Amino acid sequence: MKTPEAWSELHVGVLGLGRSGRAATRLLAQAGASVYASDVADTQELRAQTKGLRGPQVEVELGRHDAGQLERCDLVVVSPGIPPSAEVFQVPGLRERPMISELELAFRFLDAPMIAITGTNGKTTTTAWTGAMLEHGGTRVGVGGNIGRALSELAADQDAGYEWVVAEVSSFQLALIDRFKPAIGVFLNLCPDHLDWHVDVEDYYAAKARLFDNADSESRWVLNGEDEGVRRLAERIPGSARYFRVSSRLERDEEGAFLEPDGMLVTRCGGEKVDLVNKSELRLLGAHNVANALATVLVATFVHVPASAVRDALRGFEPLPHRLQPVAERDGVLWIDDSKATNVASTRMALRSLERPVVLLLGGRPKGETFASLLPDMRGRVRAVVAFGEAAAQIGAELGSKVQLIREDGPFEEVMRRAVELAQPGDAVLLAPACASFDMFRNYEERGERFADLAGRELS
């Protein structure tokens, strides 16, 4: 762990005491800073989680943020769950304080070079797959960010000896960077999301584009060659880029990876073409996961992972929970948990991944998108839609006259019963809600676990 600043001379505020906020607090205390850490929540669970944080250098306050305390801080670390519209940010004195994300904080401490993976969809899968692929190649790698361990936790692990750190990076984290500069940056795709957090779609795109803020000639990039939004944001960025393409071959002057018509995943780097595996050998469903695989492969080419280890990691990687994960099959109906599909674009990709007729479970807390844009991908694929949660009325208004749609205002168990009634042998029941989970569940994981539990029961 490096400590490039005189942290012992600083008074630092930490806003939000979720996983990343607690890790940031520990890292700062370890570096000698005095810390004021606060959260507007005050639950028994949070009290237990923060009990070990308090100490001579650390003051923890639950139930509110003390603006006076924060105004006296030299620096404020903001957790990703706190939107810019939060009441605490309306305090004039606080707005003048330097603010950074936990990503920026951890970056200032990490010795190992970072592989930062962002995009609207596919980040978690690609991050986990990249970590697995580097491990297959014999690299000591830390994996964190939005997945697994907080980056500040990795930074505080002085004895780990990481050669690389792979980080899933969100727009919330990128919005508050300063010096952050990944050695390898991966940009998977770009479409509207998190409009409940960002001011508008342009604000969201601008936050994503900050991945490139500190690029220089040594920077290396893995970019979606078929996503015009990604290509536009990456125009004239310093460094060397490699592109992945699923539905087309590389352009003449591009290095990268693509899918051959016969299904072979191929790289073309340094003038050498290498055949890897056929897409039929991957254990993950969908063209978007072929794209994730190709992106992962290109990171491996930059890190010089042997081709044999790349092939093993491609064949061996299993679907992550709640991401197009088959969880049960009963009476000829396959139940698929894609609870992580919390925006319209990810639901669209899920639909395109399935060859069976689909009963689609759609709903939750809406994020400012229209569901009507799903209609082209529903035609010929979706037998029926079960609309639920806070978004049910909007879904019904936008889709009800175009597809068979049942609105269910009861508990989630009733949503699942409706799916049983509608599904026929040979169908898939797909939980791909295109919404946040917070109206009915603590998070998308709990929603997916409930789906899997009920899918394994008799619900008629």
Wavefront OBJ file of the C-alpha trace (Angstrom):
o trace
v 0.000 0.000 0.000
v 1.390 3.401 -0.949
v 0.557 6.532 1.051
v 1.479 9.394 -1.297
v -0.137 12.124 0.796
v 0.254 13.378 4.351
v -2.965 11.707 5.436
v -2.126 12.115 9.117
v -2.500 15.871 8.649
v -5.962 15.612 7.076
v -9.483 15.561 8.477
v -11.591 13.521 6.030
v -15.345 13.078 5.819
v -16.919 9.857 4.584
v -20.508 10.184 3.371
v -22.367 6.880 3.460
v -21.452 3.770 5.413
v -22.316 0.968 3.054
v -19.620 -1.513 2.072
v -17.428 1.009 0.240
v -17.877 3.732 2.877
v -16.830 1.421 5.699
v -13.808 0.257 3.697
v -12.829 3.869 2.937
v -13.078 4.733 6.646
v -10.795 1.853 7.617
v -8.281 2.725 4.901
v -8.123 6.369 5.963
v -7.733 5.470 9.634
v -4.974 3.001 8.742
v -3.180 5.831 6.907
v -3.421 8.089 9.959
v -6.199 10.463 8.914
v -8.844 11.661 11.323
v -12.259 10.699 9.976
v -15.845 11.814 10.402
v -18.029 9.068 8.855
v -21.815 9.381 8.680
v -24.953 7.834 7.233
v -28.577 9.003 7.255
v -29.687 5.449 8.066
v -29.701 4.188 11.630
v -30.651 0.525 11.683
v -29.643 -2.300 13.958
v -27.789 -3.931 11.065
v -25.829 -0.765 10.274
v -24.984 -0.256 13.938
v -23.509 -3.735 14.044
v -21.568 -3.160 10.802
v -20.060 0.119 12.003
v -19.355 -0.895 15.591
v -15.722 -1.688 14.868
v -15.064 1.576 13.018
v -15.132 3.903 16.014
v -11.802 4.821 17.546
v -9.533 7.680 18.593
v -9.250 8.854 14.975
v -12.753 7.958 13.791
v -16.096 9.490 14.720
v -19.143 7.644 13.391
v -22.580 9.248 13.270
v -25.751 7.447 12.193
v -29.128 8.975 11.441
v -27.806 12.177 9.858
v -24.905 13.977 8.204
v -23.584 16.839 10.322
v -23.013 19.657 7.825
v -20.870 21.585 10.299
v -18.516 18.639 10.712
v -18.305 18.105 6.960
v -17.617 21.778 6.248
v -14.497 21.507 8.406
v -13.135 18.511 6.474
v -10.159 18.879 4.148
v -11.636 16.226 1.845
v -14.939 14.353 1.581
v -15.269 10.803 0.231
v -18.743 10.235 -1.210
v -20.281 6.766 -1.388
v -21.864 5.836 -4.740
v -25.325 5.400 -3.261
v -25.655 9.121 -2.466
v -26.996 11.071 -5.470
v -26.040 14.699 -6.192
v -29.611 15.710 -5.306
v -29.183 14.556 -1.691
v -30.056 17.167 0.924
v -26.558 17.180 2.404
v -25.094 18.564 -0.831
v -27.317 21.621 -0.693
v -25.234 23.069 2.158
v -23.191 25.903 0.558
v -20.109 25.344 2.703
v -19.984 21.667 1.874
v -20.188 22.279 -1.867
v -16.871 24.124 -1.571
v -15.099 21.118 -0.056
v -13.029 18.853 -2.367
v -15.050 15.677 -2.994
v -13.865 12.361 -4.386
v -15.316 8.897 -4.831
v -14.124 5.790 -3.033
v -12.658 4.715 -6.403
v -10.436 7.803 -6.439
v -9.430 7.267 -2.809
v -8.427 3.635 -3.347
v -6.533 4.518 -6.523
v -4.330 6.886 -4.538
v -3.260 3.998 -2.304
v -2.999 1.039 -4.692
v 0.447 -0.116 -5.787
v -0.818 -2.471 -8.486
v -1.886 -1.204 -11.928
v -5.634 -1.160 -12.415
v -7.901 -2.630 -15.080
v -11.084 -0.531 -14.923
v -14.212 -1.997 -16.524
v -17.206 0.210 -17.217
v -20.238 0.397 -19.492
v -23.974 0.291 -18.994
v -24.320 -3.505 -18.967
v -22.034 -6.502 -18.516
v -19.571 -4.921 -16.082
v -19.844 -7.502 -13.309
v -19.578 -10.517 -15.598
v -16.628 -9.047 -17.488
v -14.862 -8.041 -14.273
v -15.220 -11.501 -12.744
v -14.263 -13.202 -16.021
v -11.182 -10.995 -16.393
v -10.071 -11.804 -12.866
v -10.526 -15.524 -13.509
v -8.625 -15.322 -16.783
v -5.667 -13.538 -15.229
v -5.600 -16.083 -12.404
v -5.576 -18.880 -14.992
v -2.490 -17.200 -16.435
v -0.702 -17.273 -13.076
v -1.215 -13.597 -12.190
v -1.899 -12.524 -8.611
v -4.980 -10.388 -9.052
v -7.383 -8.502 -6.813
v -10.978 -8.122 -7.996
v -13.269 -5.478 -6.553
v -15.254 -2.284 -6.956
v -18.953 -2.840 -7.438
v -18.237 -6.586 -7.336
v -16.950 -8.464 -4.302
v -14.552 -6.455 -2.160
v -14.489 -2.683 -2.031
v -11.408 -1.212 -3.700
v -10.380 0.469 -0.452
v -10.339 -2.962 1.160
v -7.947 -4.195 -1.541
v -5.799 -1.090 -1.075
v -5.582 -1.686 2.673
v -4.386 -5.288 2.212
v -0.669 -4.594 2.500
v 0.424 -8.224 2.255
v -1.593 -9.226 -0.832
v 1.117 -8.480 -3.393
v -1.324 -7.939 -6.243
v 0.210 -7.697 -9.704
v -3.054 -6.311 -11.114
v -6.334 -5.034 -9.693
v -9.508 -5.519 -11.757
v -12.258 -3.064 -10.872
v -15.899 -2.790 -11.859
v -16.398 0.958 -12.194
v -19.779 2.713 -12.191
v -20.791 6.157 -13.398
v -21.372 7.151 -9.754
v -17.705 6.455 -8.962
v -16.345 8.059 -12.130
v -18.311 11.262 -11.552
v -16.020 12.173 -8.644
v -12.521 11.285 -9.814
v -9.490 13.543 -9.987
v -6.227 11.671 -10.633
v -7.737 8.279 -11.434
v -5.953 6.717 -14.397
v -6.353 3.003 -15.185
v -3.524 1.180 -16.894
v -6.161 -0.625 -18.974
v -9.654 0.777 -19.416
v -12.540 -1.317 -20.766
v -15.695 0.332 -22.133
v -18.313 -2.310 -22.913
v -21.361 -0.381 -24.170
v -23.363 2.778 -23.627
v -27.105 3.360 -23.345
v -29.364 5.355 -20.989
v -29.401 4.228 -17.349
v -29.545 5.571 -13.796
v -31.713 8.518 -14.809
v -33.028 8.400 -11.246
v -29.512 9.397 -10.068
v -28.073 11.525 -12.873
v -29.608 14.823 -13.941
v -30.225 13.532 -17.476
v -28.777 11.110 -20.017
v -26.050 13.569 -21.043
v -24.927 13.808 -17.432
v -24.762 10.005 -17.286
v -22.706 9.819 -20.499
v -20.388 12.576 -19.268
v -19.723 10.632 -16.063
v -18.880 7.510 -18.059
v -16.544 9.520 -20.320
v -14.446 10.473 -17.304
v -12.802 7.059 -17.643
v -10.616 8.807 -20.229
v -9.883 12.002 -18.256
v -6.254 11.293 -17.436
v -5.315 9.221 -20.484
v -1.800 9.465 -21.869
v 0.338 7.662 -24.429
v 0.826 4.720 -22.054
v -2.908 4.103 -21.622
v -4.443 0.969 -23.099
v -8.103 0.630 -24.038
v -10.523 -2.192 -24.823
v -13.500 -0.722 -26.681
v -16.740 -1.899 -28.243
v -16.126 -1.361 -31.950
v -19.852 -1.678 -32.732
v -21.154 0.851 -30.193
v -21.231 4.322 -31.714
v -21.643 5.930 -28.300
v -18.466 4.302 -27.007
v -16.523 5.170 -30.159
v -17.678 8.774 -29.990
v -16.597 9.194 -26.351
v -13.219 7.575 -27.102
v -12.386 9.667 -30.170
v -8.825 11.031 -30.170
v -8.100 9.587 -26.712
v -4.335 9.066 -26.148
v -3.007 5.520 -25.862
v -3.469 2.285 -27.787
v -6.890 0.732 -28.361
v -8.120 -2.749 -29.226
v -11.692 -3.299 -30.356
v -14.152 -6.164 -29.986
v -16.912 -6.926 -32.475
v -19.596 -9.627 -32.398
v -21.563 -9.033 -35.599
v -18.791 -7.727 -37.846
v -15.094 -8.204 -38.484
v -12.408 -5.770 -37.455
v -11.746 -2.864 -39.740
v -8.511 -2.894 -41.704
v -6.500 -0.785 -39.254
v -7.973 -2.223 -36.031
v -6.406 -4.632 -33.575
v -8.780 -6.621 -31.437
v -11.110 -9.608 -31.287
v -14.177 -10.701 -33.236
v -16.558 -13.584 -33.901
v -16.109 -15.573 -37.089
v -19.234 -16.678 -39.011
v -18.594 -20.263 -37.878
v -18.747 -19.140 -34.207
v -15.015 -19.039 -33.492
v -13.734 -16.325 -31.157
v -10.614 -14.845 -32.741
v -7.987 -12.244 -31.822
v -5.891 -10.207 -34.245
v -3.126 -8.383 -32.420
v 0.382 -7.499 -33.531
v -0.290 -8.960 -36.959
v -1.035 -12.411 -35.499
v -4.447 -14.079 -35.734
v -5.298 -16.602 -32.996
v -8.340 -18.898 -32.892
v -9.570 -19.410 -29.331
v -12.843 -21.315 -28.740
v -16.213 -21.655 -30.433
v -19.039 -19.677 -28.840
v -20.885 -22.976 -28.334
v -18.208 -23.845 -25.734
v -19.104 -20.838 -23.554
v -21.385 -21.585 -20.598
v -23.054 -18.170 -20.682
v -26.137 -17.395 -22.768
v -26.456 -14.613 -25.304
v -24.583 -12.518 -27.842
v -23.869 -9.916 -25.175
v -21.874 -12.523 -23.263
v -19.885 -13.262 -26.415
v -19.075 -9.538 -26.399
v -18.082 -9.763 -22.721
v -15.863 -12.746 -23.536
v -14.127 -10.880 -26.374
v -13.513 -7.867 -24.128
v -12.022 -10.132 -21.484
v -9.799 -11.776 -24.081
v -8.433 -8.405 -25.176
v -7.482 -7.501 -21.612
v -5.610 -10.804 -21.523
v -3.709 -9.879 -24.698
v -2.500 -6.653 -23.084
v -1.423 -8.538 -19.950
v 0.193 -11.338 -22.030
v -1.861 -14.210 -20.610
v -0.974 -17.408 -22.526
v -3.540 -18.506 -25.115
v -3.971 -21.870 -23.377
v -5.006 -20.142 -20.132
v -7.372 -17.854 -22.082
v -9.071 -20.900 -23.649
v -9.427 -22.618 -20.268
v -10.966 -19.509 -18.705
v -13.384 -19.050 -21.597
v -14.608 -22.645 -21.366
v -14.727 -22.839 -17.581
v -16.420 -19.601 -16.527
v -19.907 -20.113 -15.053
v -22.824 -17.651 -15.158
v -22.846 -15.298 -12.190
v -25.913 -15.287 -9.932
v -28.862 -13.214 -11.193
v -27.422 -12.772 -14.691
v -29.322 -14.976 -17.145
v -28.948 -17.805 -14.660
v -31.170 -20.865 -15.150
v -32.426 -21.737 -11.667
v -35.123 -24.397 -12.192
v -36.903 -26.457 -14.835
v -40.322 -27.905 -14.050
v -42.985 -29.335 -16.340
v -40.968 -28.337 -19.393
v -40.683 -24.675 -18.306
v -37.216 -23.164 -17.754
v -37.016 -20.465 -15.049
v -34.252 -17.894 -15.670
v -33.073 -15.328 -13.109
v -31.822 -12.111 -14.709
v -32.660 -9.892 -11.755
v -29.556 -7.809 -12.516
v -31.359 -6.598 -15.673
v -32.290 -3.323 -13.999
v -32.588 -1.235 -17.168
v -34.368 -1.577 -20.488
v -31.211 -2.275 -22.482
v -30.258 -5.265 -20.325
v -33.789 -6.678 -20.607
v -33.552 -6.291 -24.376
v -30.305 -8.289 -24.408
v -31.856 -10.996 -22.249
v -34.769 -11.378 -24.652
v -32.413 -11.638 -27.609
v -30.482 -14.385 -25.832
v -33.379 -16.864 -25.622
v -34.743 -19.162 -28.286
v -37.777 -20.305 -26.279
v -41.091 -18.448 -26.035
v -40.907 -16.182 -22.984
v -43.175 -15.206 -20.125
v -41.500 -11.967 -19.051
v -41.645 -10.637 -15.497
v -41.279 -6.877 -15.852
v -41.449 -4.335 -13.060
v -40.110 -2.824 -9.879
v -39.114 0.780 -9.296
v -38.833 2.590 -12.660
v -35.639 4.437 -13.577
v -36.976 7.050 -15.973
v -36.999 4.917 -19.141
v -39.812 3.928 -21.506
v -40.745 0.267 -21.759
v -42.261 0.715 -25.221
v -38.777 0.453 -26.733
v -38.840 -3.272 -25.832
v -41.673 -3.993 -28.264
v -39.523 -4.829 -31.327
v -37.691 -7.470 -29.292
v -40.889 -8.827 -27.770
v -42.509 -9.620 -31.107
v -42.171 -13.306 -31.874
v -40.472 -13.937 -28.526
v -42.772 -12.961 -25.637
v -45.894 -15.008 -25.002
v -47.009 -12.759 -22.137
v -45.831 -10.065 -19.733
v -46.524 -10.000 -15.998
v -46.205 -6.381 -14.832
v -45.571 -5.775 -11.127
v -44.316 -3.270 -8.602
v -44.322 0.514 -8.807
v -43.785 0.404 -12.581
v -46.826 -1.801 -13.255
v -49.130 1.058 -14.259
v -46.562 2.559 -16.645
v -45.811 -0.862 -18.166
v -49.513 -1.490 -18.658
v -50.045 1.890 -20.309
v -47.105 1.475 -22.682
v -47.374 -2.236 -23.536
v -50.892 -3.391 -22.630
v -52.434 -2.869 -26.054
v -49.493 -4.467 -27.871
v -48.828 -7.724 -25.967
v -50.710 -10.073 -23.688
v -50.197 -8.391 -20.330
v -51.312 -9.240 -16.812
v -50.876 -6.636 -14.094
v -50.274 -8.095 -10.652
v -50.427 -5.710 -7.711
v -50.022 -8.361 -5.040
v -46.863 -9.739 -3.439
v -44.125 -11.345 -5.503
v -45.500 -14.815 -4.822
v -48.637 -13.815 -6.745
v -46.461 -12.566 -9.617
v -44.897 -16.012 -9.787
v -48.305 -17.734 -9.686
v -49.363 -15.675 -12.675
v -46.243 -16.847 -14.504
v -47.111 -20.490 -13.765
v -50.598 -19.959 -15.200
v -49.258 -18.371 -18.393
v -46.236 -20.570 -19.158
v -46.504 -23.609 -21.421
v -44.120 -26.564 -21.834
v -41.114 -25.391 -23.824
v -41.369 -21.817 -22.527
v -38.989 -19.832 -20.355
v -40.132 -17.673 -17.475
v -37.668 -14.788 -17.476
v -37.167 -12.383 -14.595
v -35.602 -9.431 -16.437
v -37.414 -6.553 -14.735
v -35.826 -3.471 -16.408
v -36.314 -1.721 -13.039
v -34.665 -1.261 -9.685
v -35.760 -3.602 -6.909
v -36.225 -1.204 -4.016
v -40.016 -1.065 -4.031
v -40.312 -4.694 -2.919
v -36.773 -5.890 -2.061
v -33.568 -4.627 -0.458
v -31.615 -5.173 -3.684
v -31.629 -7.098 -6.942
v -29.911 -10.053 -5.230
v -32.791 -10.540 -2.804
v -35.244 -10.276 -5.712
v -33.360 -12.947 -7.657
v -33.089 -15.227 -4.645
v -36.828 -14.960 -4.046
v -37.464 -15.777 -7.697
v -35.205 -18.842 -7.530
v -36.789 -20.031 -4.296
v -40.334 -19.755 -5.671
v -39.339 -21.242 -9.027
v -38.452 -24.460 -7.266
v -41.875 -24.798 -5.613
v -45.328 -25.857 -6.663
v -47.258 -22.593 -6.968
v -50.477 -23.584 -8.703
l 1 2 3 4 5 6 7 8 9 10 11 12 13 14 15 16 17 18 19 20 21 22 23 24 25 26 27 28 29 30 31 32 33 34 35 36 37 38 39 40 41 42 43 44 45 46 47 48 49 50 51 52 53 54 55 56 57 58 59 60 61 62 63 64 65 66 67 68 69 70 71 72 73 74 75 76 77 78 79 80 81 82 83 84 85 86 87 88 89 90 91 92 93 94 95 96 97 98 99 100 101 102 103 104 105 106 107 108 109 110 111 112 113 114 115 116 117 118 119 120 121 122 123 124 125 126 127 128 129 130 131 132 133 134 135 136 137 138 139 140 141 142 143 144 145 146 147 148 149 150 151 152 153 154 155 156 157 158 159 160 161 162 163 164 165 166 167 168 169 170 171 172 173 174 175 176 177 178 179 180 181 182 183 184 185 186 187 188 189 190 191 192 193 194 195 196 197 198 199 200 201 202 203 204 205 206 207 208 209 210 211 212 213 214 215 216 217 218 219 220 221 222 223 224 225 226 227 228 229 230 231 232 233 234 235 236 237 238 239 240 241 242 243 244 245 246 247 248 249 250 251 252 253 254 255 256 257 258 259 260 261 262 263 264 265 266 267 268 269 270 271 272 273 274 275 276 277 278 279 280 281 282 283 284 285 286 287 288 289 290 291 292 293 294 295 296 297 298 299 300 301 302 303 304 305 306 307 308 309 310 311 312 313 314 315 316 317 318 319 320 321 322 323 324 325 326 327 328 329 330 331 332 333 334 335 336 337 338 339 340 341 342 343 344 345 346 347 348 349 350 351 352 353 354 355 356 357 358 359 360 361 362 363 364 365 366 367 368 369 370 371 372 373 374 375 376 377 378 379 380 381 382 383 384 385 386 387 388 389 390 391 392 393 394 395 396 397 398 399 400 401 402 403 404 405 406 407 408 409 410 411 412 413 414 415 416 417 418 419 420 421 422 423 424 425 426 427 428 429 430 431 432 433 434 435 436 437 438 439 440 441 442 443 444 445 446 447 448 449 450 451 452 453 454 455 456 457 458 459 460
